[in-house]
Amino acid sequence: MLDLKFIREYGDVVKAGIAKKKFHCDWDTFIAIDNERRSLITQSEAIKSQQNSASEAIKSLDKKSHEFQLKTAELRVLSEEAKTLDSQLEIIEKKWQALYLSIPNIPHESVPVGKGADDNQTVATWGDVEKISPFAVPHYDIPWFNRLIDFPRGVKVTGAGFPFYVGDGARVVRALITFFLNEAKVNGYTELMAPVMVNAESATVTGQLPDKEGQMYHDAANDFYMIPTAEVPVTNFFRDEIFEASALPIYCCGYTPCFRREAGSWGKDVRGLNRLHQFDKVELVKWTHPDKSFEELEKLRHDAEMLLQKLNLPYRVLSICTGDIGFPHSKQYDLEVWAGGQKRWLEVSSCSNFTDFQARRAGIKFREKTGKSTFVHTLNGSGLAIPRVLAAILENNLQKDGTVLLPEVLQEFVGKEKIGFPD
């Protein structure tokens, strides 16, 4: 969430920043209710102060005296007034909290202004899309694809979007996870094995709630949510904790399966591995000093890019515009890999700086030399999402004989150079 003091002092700046994003926020209602809430709090504190004064005064009075009777009557009146104010404040507090949580983070000044995905800006490219295999076809059209990744049996066991990875398919997925985690370790990230279910408070911290309820699988009995990304549990790892400034930056990574309902998805975007309800991903998360967070964002992006370079997969980097950027995001880069068979770009990573937006919800701070505690900045990025990376590997490296040549960095983990079934 945004700093409440900043909202009150620089309302025009906040309102202008919100207007650039795609999220609805009833700003005028929030300001009105915030003013009403502050007035009620002031009145409540004044009444309680009078109660305390009357309580102190009554201690020295004779219980049979007229003054004692007057003070007792005064306390009864003050008590009723306090109860009425507390009741009003409880009602207004719920409205205020809901509206406060609906205010998105404001975009950083370096974020390109735009209305939607068409206004995102390409800021970097790597690799030559013309130098991929001349035999490339969409991965779902490879004749033996369902022997490697079995969708029909996944539908039978669970439903659409929950495939089985079979034999070499499973081994390549495991190889990618191992490769990504090993590279993260080299880059200074501490590995975490995180829960795949979180409570509502954890999902609220990272901005999934209230925003993406419709995209998450929910266990109503326990009010737990299946995680859409490891960002949620890993970011909450340090919830309500205070670091020493010397401990920053802190890097952690985690592999988890991820679960997304992807309601409303259809067409070519969901064929094969393009969009699944359950998929595997390695996530990179940082807690940094506010003065260093945008510098750390560039390092985070570099860490994700190097994975694609080592896999020899052409990619581009998009700076996401104000109208397409996420709810808690201040700045966001998307990495898209080239899938030569489909002849299209597939997003495999989103690297983002949330400034102190998540940290305020989570209560994650650091202690400065002066002793003052300040909220950290949080960042995260996919390092990387498995299915679309695998799709690009299958398409870009398809050989004349129908097999797929694996990237060299994966061969030692899989134990072979090629996978598939020759024609």
C-alpha positions in Angstrom: 0.0 0.0 0.0 1.0 3.6 -0.4 2.3 5.8 2.4 -0.8 7.3 4.0 1.0 10.5 4.8 2.2 10.8 1.2 -1.4 10.3 0.0 -2.7 13.0 2.2 0.1 15.5 1.4 0.5 14.8 -2.3 -3.0 13.7 -3.3 -2.8 15.3 -6.8 0.4 13.4 -7.5 -1.1 10.1 -6.4 -4.4 10.7 -8.2 -2.5 11.5 -11.4 -0.4 8.3 -11.1 -3.4 6.1 -10.5 -5.1 7.6 -13.5 -2.3 6.2 -15.7 -3.0 2.6 -14.6 -5.8 0.3 -15.6 -7.2 -0.3 -12.2 -10.4 1.2 -10.8 -10.0 3.2 -7.7 -12.8 5.4 -6.1 -10.3 8.1 -5.1 -12.9 10.8 -4.1 -14.8 8.4 -1.9 -11.6 7.3 -0.2 -10.6 10.9 0.6 -14.0 11.6 2.0 -14.0 8.5 4.2 -10.4 9.1 5.2 -11.5 12.6 6.4 -14.5 11.2 8.2 -12.4 8.5 9.9 -9.8 11.0 11.1 -12.6 13.2 12.6 -14.1 10.2 14.4 -10.6 9.1 15.7 -10.0 12.7 17.0 -13.5 12.7 18.7 -12.9 9.3 20.2 -9.5 10.2 21.6 -11.0 13.4 23.1 -13.8 11.5 24.8 -11.4 8.9 26.2 -9.2 11.7 27.5 -12.2 13.1 29.3 -13.0 9.7 30.6 -9.5 9.3 32.0 -9.6 12.7 33.6 -13.0 12.0 35.2 -11.8 8.6 36.5 -8.8 10.2 38.1 -10.9 13.0 39.6 -13.4 10.6 41.1 -10.8 8.7 43.0 -10.3 11.5 45.5 -14.0 12.1 46.0 -16.2 10.9 48.8 -18.6 8.3 47.4 -21.4 9.8 49.3 -20.7 13.3 48.1 -22.7 15.2 45.5 -19.6 15.8 43.4 -19.1 12.0 43.3 -22.6 11.5 42.0 -22.1 14.2 39.3 -18.8 12.7 38.2 -20.4 9.2 38.1 -23.2 10.5 35.9 -20.6 12.3 33.7 -18.7 9.1 33.3 -21.8 7.2 32.2 -22.5 9.9 29.6 -18.9 9.8 28.3 -19.0 6.0 28.2 -22.1 6.0 26.0 -20.6 8.6 23.8 -17.4 6.5 23.5 -19.4 3.4 22.6 -21.3 5.3 19.9 -18.1 6.7 18.4 -16.4 3.3 18.6 -19.4 1.7 16.8 -19.3 4.4 14.1 -15.5 4.0 13.8 -15.7 0.2 13.4 -18.1 0.6 10.5 -16.1 3.4 8.8 -12.8 1.5 9.4 -14.0 -1.5 7.3 -15.0 0.8 4.4 -11.8 2.8 4.7 -9.6 -0.3 4.8 -11.3 -1.8 1.7 -10.8 1.5 -0.2 -7.2 1.9 1.0 -6.4 -1.6 -0.3 -7.9 -0.7 -3.7 -5.4 2.0 -4.3 -2.6 0.7 -6.7 1.0 1.6 -6.6 1.9 4.6 -8.7 4.2 4.0 -11.7 7.8 5.2 -11.6 8.6 8.3 -13.7 10.7 6.1 -16.1 7.7 3.9 -17.0 6.5 4.6 -20.5 3.0 6.1 -20.6 0.5 4.1 -22.5 -3.0 2.6 -22.5 -2.3 -1.1 -23.0 0.0 -3.9 -24.3 0.4 -2.2 -27.7 2.2 0.7 -26.0 4.8 -1.4 -24.2 8.3 -0.6 -25.4 11.0 -3.0 -26.6 14.2 -1.9 -24.7 16.5 -4.9 -25.6 16.8 -7.9 -27.8 19.1 -10.9 -27.9 19.7 -13.6 -30.5 18.7 -14.0 -34.1 15.2 -15.4 -34.7 16.3 -16.3 -38.3 19.0 -18.7 -37.0 16.7 -21.2 -35.3 15.9 -24.6 -36.8 14.5 -24.5 -40.4 12.3 -27.4 -39.3 10.6 -25.5 -36.5 6.9 -26.2 -36.1 4.5 -25.3 -33.2 5.4 -27.7 -30.3 1.9 -29.0 -30.1 2.2 -30.1 -33.8 5.3 -32.2 -33.2 4.1 -35.8 -33.9 5.4 -37.3 -30.6 4.5 -34.3 -28.4 1.8 -36.2 -26.4 4.3 -39.0 -25.7 6.4 -36.4 -24.0 3.7 -34.3 -22.4 0.4 -36.1 -22.0 -2.6 -33.7 -22.0 -5.4 -36.2 -22.6 -4.5 -38.2 -19.4 -4.1 -34.9 -17.5 -7.7 -34.0 -18.6 -8.9 -37.5 -17.4 -7.2 -37.2 -14.0 -7.9 -33.5 -13.3 -9.0 -31.3 -16.2 -7.7 -29.1 -19.0 -4.4 -27.4 -18.3 -3.0 -30.0 -15.9 -0.7 -32.2 -18.1 1.5 -35.1 -17.2 5.2 -34.8 -18.2 6.4 -38.3 -19.2 9.9 -39.8 -19.5 12.2 -37.3 -21.1 9.5 -34.6 -20.8 9.7 -35.0 -17.0 13.5 -35.1 -17.0 13.8 -31.9 -19.1 11.5 -30.1 -16.7 13.5 -31.3 -13.8 16.7 -30.3 -15.6 15.4 -26.8 -16.2 14.4 -26.4 -12.6 17.9 -27.6 -11.4 19.7 -25.4 -13.9 17.7 -22.3 -12.9 18.2 -22.9 -9.1 22.0 -23.6 -9.6 22.4 -20.4 -11.5 20.4 -18.5 -8.8 22.8 -19.9 -6.2 25.8 -18.7 -8.2 24.2 -15.2 -8.3 23.8 -15.1 -4.5 20.2 -16.2 -4.0 19.4 -18.3 -1.0 17.1 -21.2 -1.9 13.8 -21.6 -0.1 11.3 -24.6 -0.3 8.0 -22.7 0.1 4.4 -23.7 0.9 2.2 -23.9 -2.1 -0.8 -22.7 -0.1 -1.1 -19.4 1.6 -3.6 -17.6 3.8 -5.5 -14.5 2.7 -3.1 -12.1 4.6 -0.1 -13.4 2.6 -2.0 -12.9 -0.7 -3.0 -9.4 0.4 0.6 -8.5 1.2 1.8 -9.2 -2.4 -1.3 -7.6 -4.0 -3.1 -10.7 -5.3 -5.9 -9.7 -2.9 -8.0 -7.7 -3.5 -7.4 -7.8 -7.2 -6.9 -11.4 -8.6 -9.4 -13.4 -6.6 -10.9 -14.8 -9.8 -7.5 -16.1 -10.9 -6.7 -18.1 -7.8 -7.8 -21.5 -6.6 -9.4 -21.2 -3.2 -9.9 -23.6 -0.3 -13.0 -22.1 1.3 -12.9 -24.5 4.3 -9.5 -23.1 5.6 -9.5 -19.9 3.6 -6.2 -20.9 1.9 -5.2 -20.0 -1.6 -3.1 -22.1 -4.0 -0.2 -19.9 -4.9 -0.1 -18.3 -8.4 3.7 -17.8 -8.0 6.3 -18.4 -5.4 6.5 -14.6 -5.0 3.6 -14.8 -2.5 5.1 -17.2 0.1 8.7 -16.1 -0.4 7.9 -12.3 0.0 6.0 -13.1 3.2 9.0 -15.1 4.6 10.2 -11.9 6.4 6.7 -10.5 7.2 6.7 -8.3 10.4 10.5 -8.4 10.7 13.1 -5.7 10.9 16.6 -6.0 9.4 19.7 -4.2 10.1 20.6 -1.9 7.2 23.9 -3.8 6.8 21.9 -7.0 5.9 20.5 -5.5 2.7 20.1 -6.5 0.0 18.8 -9.9 0.7 18.2 -12.3 -2.2 16.1 -15.5 -2.1 14.8 -17.9 -4.7 12.3 -20.7 -4.7 11.0 -23.4 -7.0 7.3 -24.2 -6.7 4.4 -25.4 -8.9 2.1 -22.5 -9.6 -1.7 -22.5 -9.9 -3.8 -20.1 -12.0 -7.4 -20.4 -13.2 -6.7 -18.2 -16.2 -10.4 -17.5 -16.5 -11.5 -16.3 -19.9 -8.4 -17.5 -21.8 -9.0 -19.0 -25.2 -7.7 -19.6 -28.7 -4.0 -20.1 -29.8 -2.8 -18.4 -26.6 -3.7 -21.5 -24.6 -2.7 -24.3 -27.0 -0.1 -26.8 -25.7 2.2 -25.3 -23.2 1.3 -21.7 -23.8 -1.0 -21.4 -20.9 -1.6 -24.0 -18.1 -3.5 -24.0 -14.9 -0.6 -25.8 -13.1 3.0 -25.1 -14.1 6.5 -25.0 -12.6 8.5 -21.8 -12.1 11.6 -20.6 -10.2 11.1 -17.2 -8.6 13.8 -14.6 -7.6 12.9 -12.2 -4.8 14.9 -9.3 -3.3 14.5 -7.1 -0.3 16.6 -3.9 -0.8 17.4 -0.4 0.5 15.1 2.1 -1.1 18.0 4.0 -2.6 19.2 0.9 -4.4 16.0 -0.7 -5.6 16.0 0.4 -9.2 19.6 -0.5 -9.6 18.7 -3.9 -8.2 15.9 -4.2 -10.7 18.4 -4.0 -13.5 20.6 -6.7 -11.9 17.5 -8.9 -11.4 16.6 -8.4 -15.1 20.2 -9.3 -16.0 20.0 -12.5 -13.9 16.9 -13.6 -15.8 18.3 -12.7 -19.2 21.4 -14.7 -18.7 19.4 -17.8 -18.3 17.9 -17.4 -21.7 21.3 -16.6 -23.2 22.7 -19.8 -21.8 19.8 -21.7 -23.2 20.5 -20.0 -26.5 16.9 -18.8 -26.9 16.3 -15.5 -28.7 14.3 -13.0 -26.6 13.2 -9.4 -26.2 12.8 -7.2 -23.2 9.7 -5.0 -22.9 9.3 -2.0 -20.6 5.7 -2.3 -19.5 3.7 0.9 -19.9 1.5 2.5 -17.3 -1.7 1.1 -18.8 -0.5 -2.5 -18.7 1.7 -2.6 -15.5 0.5 -4.7 -12.6 -1.5 -3.4 -9.6 1.4 -3.4 -7.0 4.1 -2.6 -9.5 6.1 0.6 -9.8 8.2 -0.6 -12.7 8.1 -3.8 -14.7 10.1 -5.5 -17.4 8.7 -8.6 -19.3 11.1 -11.0 -21.0 9.6 -12.8 -24.0 11.2 -15.7 -25.8 10.9 -16.4 -29.5 8.9 -19.5 -30.3 10.0 -20.3 -33.9 7.3 -22.8 -34.7 4.5 -20.5 -33.7 6.4 -17.4 -34.9 5.4 -15.4 -31.8 6.8 -14.1 -28.6 6.0 -15.9 -25.3 6.4 -14.2 -21.9 8.7 -16.3 -19.7 9.6 -13.7 -17.0 8.3 -10.5 -15.4 10.9 -8.6 -13.4 9.4 -5.9 -11.2 10.1 -3.3 -8.5 7.2 -2.8 -6.0 9.1 -0.1 -4.1 7.7 -0.1 -0.5 4.1 -1.1 -1.6 4.3 -4.7 -0.5 6.6 -4.0 2.4 4.0 -1.7 4.0 1.4 -4.4 3.8 3.9 -6.9 5.2 5.5 -4.7 7.8 9.0 -5.5 6.5 11.5 -2.8 7.6 15.2 -2.1 8.1 16.9 -0.1 10.9 19.0 2.8 9.9 22.1 4.0 11.8 20.0 6.7 13.4 17.8 3.9 14.9 14.8 4.9 12.7 13.1 2.0 11.0 12.1 2.3 7.3 10.3 0.1 4.9 12.4 -1.9 2.5 11.7 -2.2 -1.2 10.7 -5.6 -2.6 11.4 -6.9 -6.1 10.8 -10.2 -7.8 11.3 -11.8 -11.2 10.6 -15.2 -12.8 13.9 -17.1 -13.2 12.2 -18.7 -15.2 8.7 -20.1 -16.0 9.2 -23.6 -17.3 6.4 -24.4 -19.8 7.0 -21.6 -22.4 10.8 -22.0 -22.1 10.2 -25.7 -22.9 7.9 -24.8 -25.8 10.6 -22.6 -27.3 13.3 -25.3 -26.8 11.1 -27.9 -28.6 10.3 -25.6 -31.5 13.5 -23.8 -32.0 15.7 -26.9 -31.8 13.6 -29.4 -33.9 15.9 -31.4 -36.1 15.3 -32.9 -39.6 14.9 -36.4 -38.2 12.2 -35.2 -35.8 14.2 -35.1 -32.6 15.0 -32.0 -30.5 18.6 -31.0 -29.8 18.8 -29.9 -26.2 20.7 -26.8 -25.1 24.2 -27.7 -24.0 23.6 -26.5 -20.4 20.8 -29.1 -20.0 22.4 -32.1 -21.5 24.4 -33.1 -18.4 21.2 -33.0 -16.3 19.1 -35.0 -18.8 21.9 -37.4 -19.7 21.6 -37.1 -23.5 21.9 -34.6 -26.3 18.6 -35.1 -28.0 15.1 -36.1 -27.0 12.1 -37.3 -29.0 11.3 -40.1 -31.4 12.9 -39.9 -34.9 10.6 -40.1 -37.9 
